Amino acid sequence: MHTAVRYLKGLASMALLAPLVAAGAAHADPGCAAERLRVPGAGHVEAACLTDLTTAGTVATGHTDPADWAGLVAPGAVGPSGIAGIQLDGYFPDSSTTNTNHGWNHDSQFVIRLPQRWNGALVVTAPPGTREQYANDRVIGDYVLAQGFAFAATDKGNTGPLLFRDGRRPGDAIREWHHRYTQLTVAAKEVVAQRYGRPPGHTYAAGLSIAGYMVRWQLEHQPGLYSGGVDWNGVLLTARDPNLLTTLPPALRAYPRYVKGEPGAHEAMLAAGYPPGSEPLWPWHYQNQWDVLQRLLREELDPGYDGAVEAGTPFCPEGTGAGCDTDYDYASRPREVHRAVDRVSLTGRIERPLITIHGTLDVLVPISRSSDVYAAMVERSGRGGMHRYYRIEAGTHTDGLVALQPTLVRPMQPSFERAFDEMVRWTRLR
């Protein structure tokens, strides 16, 4: 059986953001015994019994952070509410302090939510980019909680624009992401068993962008923990071209020439994988994402490129030379750089069912240089029968961009929800 590649159309709208009001206590059941629950390995845990675990309730009670999911939700989206249960907030022991949530200044923070009406399964996720543990509350958490799933999310163990400072060797910060995802999955399964008297019958990994990469990694390396996973616009990290270190610099070089109308610049953008028709999205991504992501990822995996400078020079002009990320050439970098990338590379050798969805107008992680390639990797590894791949027409990297180009792109959250439902049906029939 070969990897299924499909095109999904006709997406529905999703949820309005609940207004932020003053935080206050919200207890659903004084006898819910939340304080009796223990998170194995945690250094600190705070428990609360809530009348609503979705963002419709947790924004008001201070049990989420809307800033963490800002820009991920399409305008006009409407979500569920009224899901009572227990929330556990805490952290695992860690030496880094980039996450300031709750005033803890402590990394490896997590949230676990346990609905009163449980369907017997668990969903574990991680944030995209440099966000923290509440990033998926609107786009994943609300939906799965409303269906009765327990939900757990990690901050990946390091957050923010200086996450590359964590660890001793190039790639250590990324490797910690995998450890923290696995650690939370193991702990959340135990918490579920404490709360409901039995472990989850199914556990699913789900994530957007860099967390989509992490879903793939978990199914390649920790398959015994999961029934399956859904990755949404997953980043591709491999030691060979393509990876983000080979797709971002060409855009940083060609886009300024494109703006000036120089011959060949548009063709160079297309050749680098940025899809035709996505041109209206290029200005925002150039100003807000391509440069900062290139410098952050390169500093984590190739810190010697710019010497003592940390994360390079923003928007350095093409032709600046050594140390300028616009001129970065991964192929010519020393062997140790390629070995560092190899430490965090995907192989395609998934051991559990995986559904991938990716927008055809994603101009942060271009589909032809990421999920198209990963699907081929899965196929070559002989795992095509465990992979279903959906190319979402007019989807882009995050649904917040719909507000910038409402006639060009469409929300992908409905496609994620359909893919997640399909994963549940698929694995429960196996």
Backbone torsions as a table, in degrees:
resi	resn	phi	psi	omega
1	MET	NA	132.0	-177.3
2	HIS	-95.5	157.6	176.7
3	THR	-52.6	129.6	-180.0
4	ALA	-82.1	126.4	176.9
5	VAL	-119.4	118.8	-175.2
6	ARG	-132.6	163.2	178.0
7	TYR	-118.3	124.4	-178.2
8	LEU	-107.3	137.6	179.6
9	LYS	-133.5	176.2	174.7
10	GLY	67.6	59.6	-175.9
11	LEU	-88.2	142.3	178.8
12	ALA	-86.5	166.2	178.7
13	SER	-86.7	160.4	179.8
14	MET	-125.2	-152.0	-150.8
15	ALA	-95.5	139.2	172.3
16	LEU	-69.0	141.8	176.8
17	LEU	-72.3	133.0	175.3
18	ALA	-68.8	140.8	180.0
19	PRO	-67.6	147.2	178.3
20	LEU	-81.7	124.4	176.8
21	VAL	-126.1	175.4	-177.5
22	ALA	-61.5	137.8	-179.1
23	ALA	-69.8	144.8	177.3
24	GLY	-157.2	168.2	-179.1
25	ALA	-70.6	144.7	178.0
26	ALA	-144.7	96.0	-174.5
27	HIS	-106.3	120.3	-179.1
28	ALA	-80.4	-38.6	-172.4
29	ASP	-152.3	104.2	-178.3
30	PRO	-57.4	-21.3	-180.0
31	GLY	-98.2	20.1	-175.7
32	CYS	-74.6	-11.2	172.6
33	ALA	59.9	36.1	179.5
34	ALA	-60.4	-33.5	-176.2
35	GLU	-67.8	-14.3	179.8
36	ARG	-80.5	-15.4	-176.4
37	LEU	-76.5	140.7	179.0
38	ARG	-122.8	135.0	177.4
39	VAL	-100.2	109.4	-176.4
40	PRO	-56.0	129.2	177.2
41	GLY	84.3	-7.7	-177.1
42	ALA	-72.1	145.4	175.5
43	GLY	-88.6	-21.2	-178.5
44	HIS	-160.3	139.4	178.4
45	VAL	-143.3	137.5	171.3
46	GLU	-123.7	132.4	-174.9
47	ALA	-113.9	148.3	177.4
48	ALA	-147.1	140.5	171.7
49	CYS	-96.3	118.6	-171.6
50	LEU	-118.1	146.1	174.9
51	THR	-74.0	-20.9	-179.4
52	ASP	-150.7	115.1	178.7
53	LEU	-83.8	-13.1	178.8
54	THR	-78.4	168.9	-178.1
55	THR	-65.4	-19.9	174.6
56	ALA	-60.1	-27.3	177.9
57	GLY	-105.8	-38.7	-172.4
58	THR	-73.2	-23.6	173.6
59	VAL	-61.8	-44.8	-176.8
60	ALA	-68.9	-34.0	-175.8
61	THR	-93.4	-2.7	179.0
62	GLY	80.5	20.8	-178.9
63	HIS	-101.2	20.2	170.2
64	THR	-151.5	177.6	177.7
65	ASP	-133.5	101.8	-178.3
66	PRO	-56.8	-28.0	178.4
67	ALA	-63.7	-25.3	-177.4
68	ASP	-73.2	-28.1	177.9
69	TRP	-112.0	11.8	175.5
70	ALA	-61.2	134.8	178.9
71	GLY	87.1	-4.9	179.6
72	LEU	-98.1	-11.2	-171.9
73	VAL	-111.1	136.7	178.2
74	ALA	-71.0	145.0	177.0
75	PRO	-62.6	142.1	178.4
76	GLY	82.5	5.7	-179.3
77	ALA	-73.2	143.8	-178.6
78	VAL	-124.7	126.5	-175.8
79	GLY	-115.6	176.3	-179.1
80	PRO	-77.5	173.2	177.3
81	SER	-158.5	173.1	173.5
82	GLY	77.7	29.4	179.5
83	ILE	-100.7	98.4	-176.9
84	ALA	-77.8	153.7	178.1
85	GLY	165.6	-159.8	-176.4
86	ILE	-111.4	137.7	172.2
87	GLN	-118.3	133.7	174.6
88	LEU	-116.6	122.9	173.9
89	ASP	-114.0	139.0	179.7
90	GLY	-174.3	-166.1	176.7
91	TYR	-150.2	155.1	172.1
92	PHE	-92.7	154.8	177.8
93	PRO	-54.7	133.4	-178.2
94	ASP	-160.5	151.1	-178.3
95	SER	-95.2	-12.0	-178.4
96	SER	-94.4	158.5	-167.7
97	THR	-134.7	34.0	-175.0
98	THR	-78.5	-20.7	-177.7
99	ASN	-93.1	116.6	-176.6
100	THR	-100.3	5.5	179.5
101	ASN	-53.8	142.7	178.1
102	HIS	65.3	7.1	-176.0
103	GLY	72.4	15.0	-177.0
104	TRP	-79.8	-28.2	-176.3
105	ASN	48.8	53.2	-173.5
106	HIS	-146.7	130.2	179.3
107	ASP	-85.2	177.3	-175.3
108	SER	64.0	35.8	173.1
109	GLN	-75.0	153.5	179.7
110	PHE	-145.8	164.1	169.6
111	VAL	-133.8	137.6	175.2
112	ILE	-126.5	130.6	179.4
113	ARG	-122.3	132.7	-173.8
114	LEU	-125.7	100.5	-177.1
115	PRO	-69.7	149.6	177.3
116	GLN	-59.4	-44.0	-180.0
117	ARG	-97.7	97.5	-173.8
118	TRP	-97.5	139.3	-179.0
119	ASN	-95.8	3.6	176.7
120	GLY	95.6	5.0	-175.8
121	ALA	-133.3	169.5	-173.9
122	LEU	-134.9	142.1	173.7
123	VAL	-120.2	130.8	179.7
124	VAL	-121.3	136.4	-177.1
125	THR	-144.7	176.6	179.6
126	ALA	-145.3	162.8	-174.5
127	PRO	-82.3	151.9	169.1
128	PRO	-75.0	155.5	172.2
129	GLY	57.2	-134.5	-176.4
130	THR	-102.7	17.5	-176.5
131	ARG	-76.6	-179.2	-174.4
132	GLU	-115.5	-166.3	-165.7
133	GLN	-70.0	-15.1	-179.1
134	TYR	-94.6	4.8	-172.8
135	ALA	-60.1	-32.7	-176.4
136	ASN	-94.9	7.0	-175.6
137	ASP	-57.7	-40.4	-178.2
138	ARG	-83.4	-41.9	-169.3
139	VAL	-89.8	-17.6	178.0
140	ILE	-129.1	-50.4	-172.5
141	GLY	-58.0	-49.5	-177.8
142	ASP	-57.1	-44.2	-176.0
143	TYR	-65.5	-47.2	-175.4
144	VAL	-73.9	-35.0	176.8
145	LEU	-62.3	-39.2	-180.0
146	ALA	-64.4	-22.2	177.2
147	GLN	-93.0	-0.1	176.3
148	GLY	98.2	4.1	178.0
149	PHE	-75.3	142.3	162.4
150	ALA	-72.1	153.3	-171.6
151	PHE	-137.2	134.4	177.3
152	ALA	-137.2	142.0	-179.2
153	ALA	-142.5	139.5	177.5
154	THR	-111.0	158.3	174.7
155	ASP	-89.2	4.9	178.5
156	LYS	80.8	-7.1	178.8
157	GLY	96.2	-10.7	173.1
158	ASN	-161.8	143.8	-173.3
159	THR	-139.5	173.0	172.4
160	GLY	78.0	177.3	-172.7
161	PRO	-74.1	-5.7	179.6
162	LEU	-116.5	25.6	-176.6
163	LEU	-61.5	-22.8	-179.1
164	PHE	-66.3	-11.9	177.5
165	ARG	-73.5	-15.6	-178.0
166	ASP	-79.3	134.1	179.1
167	GLY	95.4	170.0	-177.5
168	ARG	-104.7	-33.2	-175.7
169	ARG	-111.5	153.8	174.3
170	PRO	-55.5	130.1	-179.1
171	GLY	94.9	-8.9	-177.8
172	ASP	-62.8	-39.1	-179.3
173	ALA	-62.9	-41.3	178.9
174	ILE	-67.9	-40.9	178.9
175	ARG	-62.7	-31.9	176.1
176	GLU	-64.8	-33.1	177.5
177	TRP	-53.0	-45.8	-177.7
178	HIS	-65.6	-42.8	179.6
179	HIS	-60.5	-44.4	-176.7
180	ARG	-68.9	-34.7	177.0
181	TYR	-63.8	-48.3	179.2
182	THR	-62.6	-44.8	-179.1
183	GLN	-58.2	-45.3	-179.3
184	LEU	-68.8	-38.2	179.5
185	THR	-59.8	-47.0	179.4
186	VAL	-61.2	-45.9	-177.7
187	ALA	-66.8	-43.0	-178.0
188	ALA	-64.0	-36.0	176.5
189	LYS	-60.8	-41.0	179.2
190	GLU	-67.8	-40.8	178.6
191	VAL	-62.7	-42.7	177.7
192	VAL	-58.8	-43.8	180.0
193	ALA	-63.3	-38.5	176.4
194	GLN	-62.6	-44.9	-173.3
195	ARG	-71.3	-42.4	-170.6
196	TYR	-109.1	-4.2	177.9
197	GLY	86.0	2.8	176.5
198	ARG	-159.1	152.0	179.1
199	PRO	-72.7	164.3	178.3
200	PRO	-63.7	137.8	176.4
201	GLY	-72.5	-28.5	177.5
202	HIS	-140.4	142.5	175.2
203	THR	-129.2	131.1	-176.6
204	TYR	-120.3	140.0	171.4
205	ALA	-97.6	139.5	179.3
206	ALA	-149.0	144.2	179.4
207	GLY	-173.5	157.9	-178.2
208	LEU	-111.5	137.6	173.1
209	SER	64.3	-119.3	-179.3
210	ILE	-64.9	-27.7	175.3
211	ALA	-72.4	-25.9	172.2
212	GLY	-64.8	-40.7	172.2
213	TYR	-57.4	-41.3	-179.0
214	MET	-67.8	-35.9	174.6
215	VAL	-59.3	-47.5	178.7
216	ARG	-58.3	-45.3	-178.1
217	TRP	-62.3	-42.7	179.7
218	GLN	-60.9	-42.1	-178.9
219	LEU	-73.1	-21.0	173.3
220	GLU	-80.6	-38.1	-168.7
221	HIS	-111.8	-24.1	-178.5
222	GLN	-130.0	48.9	-172.6
223	PRO	-64.3	-26.8	-178.3
224	GLY	-64.2	-14.7	-178.7
225	LEU	-87.0	-14.9	-168.2
226	TYR	-130.0	151.4	169.8
227	SER	-85.1	-28.4	179.9
228	GLY	173.9	-174.6	-178.1
229	GLY	-156.5	161.5	176.1
230	VAL	-126.6	121.8	175.4
231	ASP	-112.3	136.7	-170.1
232	TRP	-120.6	112.3	-178.6
233	ASN	52.0	45.7	-175.2
234	GLY	-64.4	138.6	174.7
235	VAL	-72.1	142.8	175.4
236	LEU	-104.1	120.9	172.1
237	LEU	-118.5	116.2	175.1
238	THR	-140.6	157.2	-178.6
239	ALA	-72.3	-16.1	179.5
240	ARG	-108.8	158.8	172.9
241	ASP	-63.5	133.9	6.7
242	PRO	-93.9	150.7	164.9
243	ASN	-152.7	176.2	-175.5
244	LEU	-60.4	-29.1	179.7
245	LEU	-72.2	-10.1	175.7
246	THR	-108.3	-14.7	-179.3
247	THR	-100.2	-28.0	-178.5
248	LEU	-76.6	-46.5	-179.0
249	PRO	-58.0	-40.0	177.4
250	PRO	-59.6	-35.2	177.1
251	ALA	-69.0	-40.2	178.5
252	LEU	-63.1	-30.7	178.4
253	ARG	-80.6	-44.7	-170.8
254	ALA	-81.0	-32.1	-173.7
255	TYR	-61.5	-47.0	178.1
256	PRO	-58.6	-35.6	176.6
257	ARG	-69.4	-34.8	176.9
258	TYR	-63.1	-43.4	179.3
259	VAL	-60.9	-35.9	179.5
260	LYS	-79.5	-5.7	-179.9
261	GLY	77.1	23.0	-177.8
262	GLU	-71.8	141.2	179.5
263	PRO	-58.5	138.0	176.0
264	GLY	85.5	-11.0	-176.1
265	ALA	-69.1	-42.7	179.5
266	HIS	-63.4	-42.9	178.6
267	GLU	-62.4	-35.0	178.8
268	ALA	-67.1	-38.1	176.6
269	MET	-63.6	-45.6	180.0
270	LEU	-64.3	-40.7	-180.0
271	ALA	-64.2	-28.1	178.7
272	ALA	-79.5	-3.9	175.3
273	GLY	108.9	-2.4	-178.6
274	TYR	-80.4	116.6	-163.6
275	PRO	-70.0	144.0	174.0
276	PRO	-59.7	139.7	-175.6
277	GLY	97.1	-13.9	-179.0
278	SER	-93.4	3.7	-174.2
279	GLU	-53.0	-38.4	179.4
280	PRO	-63.6	-17.8	179.0
281	LEU	-86.6	-15.4	-173.8
282	TRP	-63.2	-43.1	-177.0
283	PRO	-58.7	-45.3	-178.3
284	TRP	-64.7	-42.0	-179.1
285	HIS	-68.6	-35.5	177.1
286	TYR	-63.2	-44.8	-176.8
287	GLN	-73.4	-31.0	-167.6
288	ASN	-116.8	-20.2	-171.6
289	GLN	-132.7	-47.0	-172.4
290	TRP	-57.3	-49.7	-174.9
291	ASP	-67.2	-47.9	-175.6
292	VAL	-68.1	-37.8	179.6
293	LEU	-68.7	-40.6	177.7
294	GLN	-59.7	-47.0	-176.7
295	ARG	-68.0	-39.2	179.9
296	LEU	-66.1	-49.2	-178.2
297	LEU	-66.2	-41.4	179.9
298	ARG	-65.1	-40.2	178.6
299	GLU	-63.5	-35.4	178.6
300	GLU	-69.0	-37.7	-173.4
301	LEU	-103.6	-20.7	-177.8
302	ASP	-143.8	63.4	-175.1
303	PRO	-66.5	-20.7	-179.1
304	GLY	-75.3	-11.3	-176.3
305	TYR	-61.0	-38.5	-178.6
306	ASP	-108.8	19.4	176.7
307	GLY	62.9	-132.4	-177.3
308	ALA	-77.8	-13.2	177.9
309	VAL	-67.0	140.8	-177.9
310	GLU	-101.4	116.2	177.4
311	ALA	63.9	32.4	168.0
312	GLY	65.3	-164.6	-178.2
313	THR	-114.8	119.1	-177.9
314	PRO	-58.1	133.0	173.5
315	PHE	53.5	38.4	176.1
316	CYS	-65.6	139.4	-174.9
317	PRO	-68.4	149.1	174.6
318	GLU	-55.7	137.4	-179.2
319	GLY	93.2	-0.7	177.5
320	THR	-63.4	-35.8	176.1
321	GLY	100.4	-155.1	-173.9
322	ALA	-52.6	134.3	179.5
323	GLY	91.9	-12.8	179.3
324	CYS	-94.0	122.4	-177.5
325	ASP	-69.5	-21.9	174.1
326	THR	-62.0	-34.2	-178.9
327	ASP	-93.3	7.2	-174.3
328	TYR	-61.5	133.8	179.4
329	ASP	-129.0	97.2	-175.6
330	TYR	-58.9	-39.6	-175.9
331	ALA	-59.7	-31.1	-176.2
332	SER	-92.3	0.0	-177.9
333	ARG	-75.0	156.0	-176.4
334	PRO	-59.5	160.8	-176.7
335	ARG	-58.1	-34.9	-178.0
336	GLU	-65.1	-27.0	176.1
337	VAL	-67.6	-44.6	179.0
338	HIS	-64.7	-33.9	176.5
339	ARG	-67.7	-36.7	177.5
340	ALA	-63.1	-42.4	177.6
341	VAL	-66.4	-36.7	179.4
342	ASP	-61.6	-30.5	179.1
343	ARG	-60.3	-26.0	-176.3
344	VAL	-117.9	15.3	-173.7
345	SER	-79.5	150.1	171.2
346	LEU	-86.2	157.4	-179.9
347	THR	-119.2	-21.5	-173.1
348	GLY	89.0	-4.5	-176.6
349	ARG	-88.0	66.5	177.5
350	ILE	-70.2	148.9	-179.9
351	GLU	-118.4	3.1	176.0
352	ARG	-138.9	158.9	-179.8
353	PRO	-57.0	138.3	179.8
354	LEU	-134.7	133.4	169.7
355	ILE	-112.7	126.8	176.7
356	THR	-109.6	131.5	168.4
357	ILE	-120.8	140.9	-179.1
358	HIS	-150.0	134.9	-179.5
359	GLY	-77.2	137.2	-179.3
360	THR	-71.3	-17.1	178.3
361	LEU	-111.0	29.4	173.1
362	ASP	-74.3	117.5	179.9
363	VAL	-113.9	16.0	166.8
364	LEU	-100.2	-43.8	177.5
365	VAL	-124.0	81.2	-173.0
366	PRO	-55.9	133.0	-172.4
367	ILE	-59.7	-36.8	-177.6
368	SER	-71.5	-17.0	-179.9
369	ARG	-109.9	10.4	-177.2
370	SER	-138.2	-88.4	-173.2
371	SER	-68.6	-32.6	172.9
372	ASP	-57.8	-41.5	-178.5
373	VAL	-70.6	-42.7	-179.2
374	TYR	-64.6	-38.9	177.0
375	ALA	-58.8	-40.4	177.8
376	ALA	-67.0	-36.7	177.2
377	MET	-62.7	-43.5	178.2
378	VAL	-61.5	-43.9	-179.9
379	GLU	-60.8	-46.3	-178.8
380	ARG	-64.7	-27.7	-179.5
381	SER	-79.9	-3.2	-179.5
382	GLY	82.7	15.0	-178.4
383	ARG	-106.5	17.2	-176.7
384	GLY	-55.9	-30.8	179.6
385	GLY	-68.6	-14.3	178.5
386	MET	-103.0	9.8	-175.0
387	HIS	-129.4	128.7	171.8
388	ARG	-120.3	129.9	-171.5
389	TYR	-123.9	124.4	-180.0
390	TYR	-117.4	121.1	175.4
391	ARG	-93.6	113.8	-172.4
392	ILE	-90.6	110.0	-178.2
393	GLU	-60.3	127.4	177.0
394	ALA	69.4	10.1	172.4
395	GLY	-76.9	147.1	176.7
396	THR	-125.5	-173.0	-164.9
397	HIS	-66.7	-45.8	177.0
398	THR	-132.3	147.5	-173.5
399	ASP	-69.6	-18.6	176.5
400	GLY	-61.6	-22.5	-179.9
401	LEU	-71.8	-12.2	175.8
402	VAL	-60.2	-33.3	179.2
403	ALA	-64.8	-29.5	-179.3
404	LEU	-80.2	-35.4	-176.3
405	GLN	-136.7	66.9	-173.1
406	PRO	-66.0	-22.1	179.4
407	THR	-93.3	-5.3	-177.8
408	LEU	-104.0	-45.6	-174.3
409	VAL	-116.4	160.8	180.0
410	ARG	-127.4	157.8	-180.0
411	PRO	-65.4	146.5	177.3
412	MET	-104.6	-11.0	-178.6
413	GLN	-57.5	-42.3	176.6
414	PRO	-59.7	-34.9	177.3
415	SER	-68.2	-38.5	175.3
416	PHE	-60.0	-45.0	-177.4
417	GLU	-63.1	-40.5	177.2
418	ARG	-65.9	-40.4	178.2
419	ALA	-65.1	-40.1	178.7
420	PHE	-63.8	-44.7	177.6
421	ASP	-59.5	-40.2	178.5
422	GLU	-64.0	-41.0	178.5
423	MET	-60.5	-42.4	179.8
424	VAL	-61.9	-46.8	179.1
425	ARG	-62.2	-44.2	-176.9
426	TRP	-60.2	-48.9	-174.7
427	THR	-75.0	-28.8	-179.7
428	ARG	-78.8	-12.2	175.2
429	LEU	-93.0	-11.0	-175.5
430	ARG	-77.1	NA	NA
